Structure formats: structure tokens, C-alpha cells
């Protein structure tokens, strides 16, 4: 089983036994738990880093820039947010965002151990905003109190995570209520200087039309915008 710590160890992790405590810390005993599993990163992306990302080939300049960005994860300094977008879906934005989340998990873990500290159990969280909006709409429509309670817990979880990915933001219109929930997440993270990676199919300036100028202003605060150009590579992974 691959491990996201492979690129950080001399000669890699190929010789590590299945009982390696660091591998278990990343992936759990069954390969689906650990810190990577707790993040909610989709299965297809759980072993990706910037070094082995399938999107790297078509976006080398972007990846060189992101490698410099990832170095800041272990320095204990303020980390900027990143907005990855393209007009065409399937260009590698989500793949790259997941790779960045894994990079943060690995670097946070290693830095904490080096400093004699306890690594966070959930250092990063991946939230599919489009899916989350559908879940909210269904819960609101059916007046499902239990589902709304779970949604509230997810909001708190994303607020608390040291690093977060908000995938597919702004892909469709939003009600005032759902915009309010998103604002609660994003405002908390911005106010506490917590880095967030956003992916979208619209330019960041268009978010003021999808949501509200106030939420748009929070998203763009301390945020580096990166455009992914080219045709869809979906299905080639």
C-alpha cells in the first residue's frame, strides 16, 4: 500500500512493514482510516501528493509554484489560501487540491513529531461543496432535523480543521440560508488565518454574483488565484 510519506523518507516507504506506525497514522490499519481517511478526501485521491499527481504532467509550471507553496506548510508561519479554477471541468483542479491536502497532512505530521508535539488527528478536511449543498437542500426540503444536525457538525468540522479544501464552489446558485452556512465556514477560517484551497469552474470575481459581495470579499482575502487551462483529462487517471 502506498503512503503519502513516501516522498519524505530517504529511499521511500517501499521497505516499510504494514505495521509501520507512521503508515498506520496516515492510512489506518485497513488503508481507509488514519489521518487521510479522517480528512474525507475521496478514495481516488487518497495517495496523491504533488510529486505523483496525475495532473502534474499538463501543468508543470503550476506544480512548481505549488511545491514552493507547500514548503510553507511546515514553517509555522501564515499560509495563504489558493483558488484553483478553469472554465473547463476535468483539468486537474480537484486532483491538485487533494494532493495539497495530503501534502499538508504529511508535513503537519512530520513537523509535529520533529517538535515533540502531538499531530492533529484531523489536520485537513475535504468538503465537496456541490454535494454538501444537495444534502442541505434535501434536509431543508424534508425538514429532517437529524440531517440538519449532521450538517451543523460538518460545518464545525470544516471550521476547526487546520487546512481545508472546498471543492466545486460556486457551480450553481445558492439560497440565502446555504450562503449563510458557507459564510460561517469561510468567515471563521479567514478570521483565524486558516488556509483553504477552493476549486471552481468560474473566475473568482463571478462568486459575487453566485453568492453575495460580502462572501466573495472573504473568499478573495489573502487568496492566490491559479487558472488551469487546457482540455478535460477526465477518464485518463
C-alpha positions, 0 to 999 in steps of 0.5 A: 500500500502506498503512503503519502510519506513516501516522498519524505523518507530517504529511499521511500516507504517501499521497505516499510512493514504494514505495521509501520506506525507512521503508515498506520497514522496516515492510512489506518490499519485497513488503508481507509482510516488514519489521518487521510481517511479522517480528512474525507478526501475521496478514495481516488485521491487518497495517495496523491501528493504533488510529486505523483499527481496525475495532473502534474504532467499538463501543468508543470509550471503550476506544480512548481509554484505549488511545491514552493507553496507547500514548503510553507506548510511546515514553517509555522508561519501564515499560509495563504489560501489558493483558488484553483479554477478553469472554465473547463471541468476535468483539468486537474483542479480537484486532483491538485487540491487533494494532493495539497491536502495530503501534502499538508497532512504529511508535513503537519505530521512530520513537523509535529513529531520533529517538535515533540508535539502531538499531530492533529488527528484531523489536520485537513478536511475535504468538503465537496461543496456541490454535494454538501449543498444537495444534502442541505437542500434535501434536509431543508426540503424534508425538514429532517432535523437529524440531517440538519444536525449532521450538517451543523457538525460538518460545518464545525468540522470544516471550521476547526480543521487546520487546512481545508479544501472546498471543492466545486464552489460556486457551480450553481446558485445558492439560497440565502440560508446555504450562503449563510452556512458557507459564510460561517465556514469561510468567515471563521477560517479567514478570521483565524488565518486558516488556509483553504484551497477552493476549486471552481469552474468560474473566475473568482470575481463571478462568486459575487454574483453566485453568492453575495459581495460580502462572501466573495470579499472573504473568499478573495482575502489573502487568496492566490488565484491559479487558472488551469487551462487546457482540455478535460483529462477526465477518464485518463487517471 
